[in-house]
Amino acid sequence: MADKNKITLSIGGKNYTLVHDETDDYMRRIEHYLNTKLETAGKAGIQLGEQTALVMASISVIDELFKTQKNFNTLKNEIKRIMDEYDKLKAEKLLLEETLSDADKKIESLSSQLIERQ
């Protein structure tokens, strides 16, 4: 099990002490990201209270999460479709190789028969 770390993050000017199992750098990136979202919410031209700004930032983050999940699922389905097509083409290639091999054997047999008749 990963060791738990303790870190204090400043989000929207308030300090929050968290216990986590990620790197401090990762947690600082989250801190920076959330503060950027809060700043964006605050620059919307409307004077927002602290709680409203946090809610708006949360909605923005969740919106990004949902869109990313949708894109991920779309890509996952596209990869599955491509892999299925690859498997189908691979099987078709094997069948064509067998057919070609059979045709080569038939040509060889007919060539031998033709030489024997001459």
Summary of the structure (lengths in Angstrom):
residues: 118
radius of gyration: 31.7
end to end distance: 82.2
largest distance: 101.7
contacts: 246
relative contact order: 0.06
helix: 74%
strand: 12%
